[in-house]
Amino acid sequence: MATRSFLFVLCLAFACTIDSRHLDHHHHHHSKQHRVRHLWDIIKGKFIDKFNFDNRHFRQHEMLLFPDIGFQSLNNNDTWKIIVHGWKYENPVRKSWLEIGADVWMAKFTRNLINQNDKLTINGSINYDRLRTFFVSDESNKLIKILIGDHEKSLSTDKYGQFLDQIDMTNQDVQNLKKEQGSDNVINYEATSNDNPKSIGIIRLIEPRHGISVISDIDDTIKISEVFDKIRLIANTFIFPFKPVPGMSDLYQQWQKSNKNCTFHYLSGMPDQLYTLTQEFIDDNNFPDGSFHMRHFGWAIGTLFDFIHPEATFNHKISYLRFFLSNTIRDFVLVGDSGEKDPETYATITKEYPERIRAIFIRAVKGESPSDQRFLNTFQSIPKEKWLIFDDPKQIPIDLSRAPRAIFS
């Protein structure tokens, strides 16, 4: 299912690379059916050649570990909860992906793009490295051994090849491990299975118990993605170089330097298959290191368009926000954008934990005014001092340590 879903994404992305003048020529000399078939042949030929070439660079078995968090138990200062999260997958030796459900996807391709020639003018070349993690097989029910310090735990991957588990450690063990590894607020662990070499995972410790944690969206908050336009989203994801939102890296760096005990956590509704590229984006643009909490695009989830449906993203984000708030005593700053449901998501969690949310910052991706009725309705029961709609990060205060009202005074 996932393969067929991303076949459609590939169709969309490749369509963006076809010169619109070429399409216009066929529009005048051939029937619509012939034009569609001709474009399909171009896409199919280009992709099969390139994908088979890229395939030779894959190791057959891989494991990807996502940076997660560790926190002290609310009921026992001596106990730490360490969250380990990873994905095990298998690279195919050779498969004819484009032959699967071609007729079905051709119909969708025709319906979604051929009647919208005005959207076929984005030029560029597909970045195949960005696509390859979508054309692998999740390895379900595989035994994974986790070694963190002297602690060892065995667990199994789920049907999506994912594992997400909690390991309890004493505070002394955590502090000793930090010293041994020479790290500050970070500890590493090892994950192994019987068919791939050792992988090293990162745990970002939320310490001390008191402090400020910044929860940041990624797409259209710190990275220009244009999620509100699905065609542009695909182009920005699979064709164009990743571009940062101007000023956001500087803002986050200043927050980190100016606010004591400030941690960062990147919460996104986009596929965790894009994690490695997103981590490179964070590093290349000097955003603070942080934990990552993305969603897995699995076989049974449906098309990409369904996957990034605002309601699905809302549910993912609200679940993680509740997890953070119910397991810590920290205050939180929530940063997002107006492209989809960040305002509604953050308003919902603020109503549940009104004393714990320090501030909400929403980037207006379409130039909306703070007096837009959507924002007035969404934040109706939340003090105006706690939320800010911005289009320039310089509008956002640096000092997050004071009370919300003082921040905006």
C-alpha positions in Angstrom: 0.0 0.0 0.0 2.8 2.4 0.9 4.6 1.6 -2.3 1.5 2.4 -4.4 0.8 5.5 -2.5 4.3 6.9 -3.1 4.0 5.9 -6.8 1.4 8.6 -6.9 3.7 11.0 -5.2 6.4 10.2 -7.7 4.0 10.8 -10.5 3.2 14.2 -9.1 6.9 15.0 -8.5 8.0 13.9 -12.0 5.1 15.9 -13.5 6.7 18.9 -11.9 9.9 18.3 -13.9 8.2 18.2 -17.4 8.4 21.3 -19.4 4.9 22.8 -19.7 5.6 23.7 -23.4 6.0 20.0 -24.1 2.6 19.4 -22.6 1.1 22.2 -24.6 2.4 20.7 -27.9 0.8 17.4 -27.1 -2.4 19.1 -26.1 -2.8 20.4 -29.6 -1.8 17.2 -31.5 -2.9 14.2 -29.4 -5.9 13.1 -27.4 -5.9 13.4 -23.6 -5.4 9.7 -23.3 -2.4 9.6 -25.5 -0.8 12.6 -23.7 -1.3 10.8 -20.3 0.2 7.6 -21.6 3.1 9.5 -23.2 3.8 11.3 -19.9 3.5 8.0 -18.0 6.1 6.4 -20.3 8.5 9.3 -19.7 8.1 9.0 -15.9 8.3 5.3 -15.9 11.4 5.1 -18.0 13.3 7.8 -16.0 12.4 6.4 -12.7 13.2 2.7 -13.4 16.6 3.6 -14.7 17.4 5.9 -11.8 15.9 3.7 -9.1 17.7 0.6 -10.2 21.0 2.5 -10.2 20.3 3.9 -6.7 19.4 0.5 -5.5 23.0 -0.6 -5.7 24.0 1.8 -2.9 21.7 0.2 -0.4 22.7 -2.2 2.4 20.0 -4.9 2.6 19.3 -4.4 6.3 19.2 -1.1 8.0 18.2 0.4 11.4 17.4 4.1 11.9 17.3 5.4 15.5 15.5 8.6 16.3 16.8 11.0 19.0 14.3 10.8 21.8 14.1 11.9 25.5 14.9 10.9 29.0 13.1 12.4 32.0 12.9 11.9 35.8 9.8 10.2 37.1 7.3 12.5 38.7 6.9 10.1 41.7 10.6 9.3 42.3 13.5 11.6 41.7 15.9 8.7 41.6 14.2 7.0 38.6 14.7 8.1 35.0 12.5 7.1 32.1 14.5 6.6 28.9 12.6 6.4 25.7 14.1 4.5 22.8 12.6 4.7 19.3 13.8 3.2 16.1 12.8 1.7 12.7 14.2 -1.5 11.1 13.8 -2.0 7.4 15.0 -4.0 4.5 16.2 -2.6 1.2 14.9 -4.6 -1.8 17.3 -6.3 -4.1 15.2 -5.5 -7.2 11.5 -4.9 -7.6 9.3 -3.5 -10.4 7.6 -0.9 -8.2 6.0 1.0 -11.0 4.1 -2.0 -12.3 2.1 -2.3 -9.1 -1.4 -0.9 -9.5 -0.3 1.3 -12.5 -3.8 1.6 -14.0 -5.2 2.7 -10.6 -2.6 5.3 -10.1 -2.8 6.5 -13.7 -6.4 7.3 -13.1 -5.5 9.3 -10.0 -2.7 11.0 -11.8 -5.0 12.0 -14.6 -7.7 13.3 -12.3 -5.3 15.3 -10.1 -2.8 16.9 -12.5 -3.6 16.6 -16.2 -6.6 18.9 -15.8 -4.5 21.5 -14.0 -1.8 22.4 -16.5 -1.2 25.6 -14.6 0.5 23.6 -11.9 2.8 21.8 -14.2 5.3 24.6 -14.5 7.7 23.8 -11.6 11.0 22.9 -13.1 13.7 20.8 -11.3 15.2 17.4 -10.9 14.1 14.7 -8.5 16.4 14.1 -5.6 16.4 10.4 -5.5 18.2 10.2 -2.2 15.1 11.7 -0.6 12.9 9.0 -2.1 14.8 5.9 -1.3 13.6 5.4 2.3 10.0 5.2 1.0 10.9 2.2 -1.2 12.0 -0.2 1.5 10.2 -2.9 3.4 9.4 -2.5 7.1 10.8 -5.5 9.0 8.1 -6.6 11.5 8.5 -8.9 14.5 12.3 -8.6 14.6 14.2 -8.9 17.8 16.1 -5.8 18.9 18.6 -5.7 21.7 19.1 -2.4 23.5 22.2 -1.8 25.6 22.4 1.4 27.6 25.2 1.4 30.2 24.9 -1.8 32.1 21.2 -2.1 31.2 20.1 -4.5 28.5 16.6 -5.0 27.1 15.1 -7.1 24.3 12.1 -5.9 22.3 10.4 -6.6 19.0 9.5 -4.4 16.1 5.8 -3.8 15.3 4.2 -4.4 11.9 5.7 -1.2 10.6 9.2 -2.2 11.7 9.1 0.3 14.5 10.0 0.0 18.2 9.2 2.5 20.9 9.8 1.5 24.4 10.8 2.8 27.9 13.8 1.8 29.9 14.0 2.6 33.7 17.4 3.7 35.1 18.5 5.1 38.4 19.7 8.7 38.6 23.1 7.4 39.6 23.3 5.2 36.5 22.4 8.1 34.3 24.9 10.5 35.8 27.6 7.8 35.6 26.8 7.2 32.0 27.0 10.9 31.2 30.5 11.1 32.8 31.7 7.9 31.0 30.5 9.3 27.6 31.7 12.8 28.3 28.4 14.3 27.4 26.2 17.1 28.8 22.5 16.3 28.9 22.9 13.5 26.4 23.5 9.8 26.7 23.9 7.2 24.0 22.7 3.6 23.6 23.4 0.7 21.3 20.8 -1.2 19.3 21.6 -4.5 17.5 19.8 -7.3 15.7 21.0 -10.5 14.2 21.3 -9.2 10.6 22.8 -5.7 10.9 25.7 -4.0 12.7 25.4 -2.0 15.9 23.6 1.3 15.6 24.0 4.2 18.1 21.0 6.1 19.4 20.8 9.4 21.1 18.8 10.3 24.3 18.4 13.9 25.1 17.9 14.3 28.9 15.3 16.8 30.1 17.2 18.1 33.1 17.0 19.7 35.5 13.4 19.0 36.3 12.5 22.7 36.2 13.0 24.7 33.0 11.5 25.6 29.7 11.0 23.2 26.8 10.4 24.5 23.3 8.1 22.4 21.2 8.7 23.3 17.6 6.9 22.3 14.4 9.2 21.9 11.4 7.4 22.4 8.1 6.6 26.1 7.4 7.7 26.9 11.0 11.4 26.6 10.6 11.6 25.0 7.0 9.8 26.4 4.0 7.6 23.5 2.8 4.3 25.2 1.7 2.2 22.3 3.2 -1.0 24.2 2.3 -0.2 23.6 -1.4 0.3 19.9 -2.0 2.0 20.3 -5.3 4.5 22.8 -3.9 4.9 20.6 -0.8 6.0 17.7 -3.0 8.4 20.0 -5.0 9.9 21.4 -1.8 10.3 17.9 -0.3 11.6 15.9 -3.3 13.1 18.5 -5.7 14.2 21.8 -4.3 17.0 22.3 -1.7 15.6 22.6 1.8 15.2 26.3 2.7 15.0 27.7 6.3 12.5 30.2 7.4 14.6 33.4 7.7 15.4 34.4 11.2 14.2 31.3 13.0 17.6 29.7 13.6 18.8 33.0 15.1 15.8 33.1 17.3 16.2 29.6 18.6 19.9 30.1 19.2 19.2 33.2 21.2 16.5 31.4 23.2 19.0 28.6 24.0 21.7 31.1 25.1 19.4 33.5 27.0 17.1 31.1 28.8 18.4 28.8 31.5 17.7 25.1 31.1 16.0 25.5 27.7 15.5 22.3 25.7 14.2 21.8 22.1 11.9 19.1 20.7 10.9 19.0 17.1 7.3 17.7 16.7 6.2 17.1 13.1 3.4 15.3 11.3 5.6 14.5 8.3 7.0 11.0 7.6 9.9 9.8 9.7 11.4 8.5 6.5 12.5 12.1 6.1 14.2 12.2 9.5 17.8 11.9 8.3 17.4 14.7 5.8 15.6 16.8 8.4 18.4 16.3 10.9 20.9 17.4 8.2 18.7 20.5 7.7 18.8 21.2 11.4 22.6 20.8 11.5 23.3 22.8 8.3 21.2 25.8 9.4 22.5 25.8 13.1 19.2 25.1 14.8 19.6 23.8 18.3 19.9 20.0 18.8 16.8 18.4 20.0 14.6 15.3 20.1 12.5 14.3 17.0 8.9 13.1 17.1 7.7 12.4 13.5 5.2 10.0 12.1 5.9 6.8 10.2 4.4 6.3 6.8 3.5 2.7 6.9 1.9 0.2 4.6 -1.6 0.5 6.0 -1.8 4.3 6.4 -3.0 5.1 2.9 -1.9 7.8 0.4 0.5 10.6 1.3 -2.4 13.1 1.0 -4.4 11.1 3.6 -1.3 10.8 5.7 -0.7 14.6 5.9 -4.4 15.3 6.5 -4.7 18.0 9.1 -6.8 15.9 11.5 -4.2 13.1 11.5 -1.4 15.5 12.2 -3.5 17.1 15.0 -4.0 13.7 16.7 -0.3 13.0 16.4 0.8 16.3 17.9 -1.8 16.4 20.7 -0.8 12.9 21.8 2.9 13.9 22.1 2.1 17.2 23.8 0.0 15.4 26.4 2.9 12.9 26.9 5.4 15.7 27.5 3.1 17.6 29.8 1.9 14.7 31.9 5.4 13.3 32.5 7.3 16.5 33.4 6.8 19.6 35.5 8.4 22.0 33.0 6.9 25.0 31.3 6.4 24.9 27.6 6.7 27.3 24.7 4.9 26.1 21.5 6.0 27.3 18.1 4.0 26.5 14.9 2.5 28.0 11.8 -0.9 28.9 10.4 -0.7 26.5 7.4 -2.8 23.8 9.0 -3.9 23.1 12.6 -1.1 24.3 14.8 -3.2 27.1 16.3 -6.0 24.7 17.1 -3.6 22.0 18.4 -1.8 24.4 20.7 -5.0 26.1 21.9 -6.4 22.6 22.8 -3.4 21.7 24.9 -3.2 25.1 26.6 -6.8 24.8 27.8 -5.9 21.4 29.3 -2.7 22.7 31.0 -3.2 26.5 31.3 -0.5 27.0 33.9 2.1 25.0 32.0 2.1 26.7 28.6 4.3 29.8 28.8 3.6 31.1 25.3 2.3 30.2 21.8 4.0 31.6 18.7 2.3 31.1 15.3 4.0 32.0 12.0 1.5 33.5 9.6 2.4 31.7 6.4 -0.3 33.4 4.3 0.2 36.9 5.7 -2.8 36.7 8.1 -3.4 39.4 10.6 -3.5 38.7 14.3 -7.1 39.9 14.2 -8.1 37.2 11.7 -11.3 35.7 12.9 -9.8 32.2 13.0 -7.2 33.2 15.6 -9.8 35.2 17.6 -12.1 32.1 17.7 -9.3 29.6 18.4 -7.7 31.5 21.2 -10.9 33.0 22.6 -10.5 31.6 26.1 -6.7 32.0 26.2 -5.2 35.2 27.5 -4.0 37.5 24.7 -0.7 37.8 26.6 0.0 34.1 25.9 -0.2 34.0 22.1 1.4 35.9 19.2 0.9 35.7 15.5 4.1 36.7 13.7 5.6 37.0 10.2 9.1 38.1 11.3 10.9 36.2 14.1 12.2 39.6 15.4 8.7 40.2 16.7 9.2 37.4 19.2 10.8 38.1 22.6 14.0 36.5 23.6 13.5 36.3 27.3 11.2 33.3 28.1 11.9 33.1 31.8 9.4 35.7 33.0 5.7 35.4 33.3 3.8 35.5 30.0 2.3 38.9 30.6 5.8 40.3 31.2 7.0 38.8 28.0 4.6 40.8 25.9 4.6 44.0 27.9 
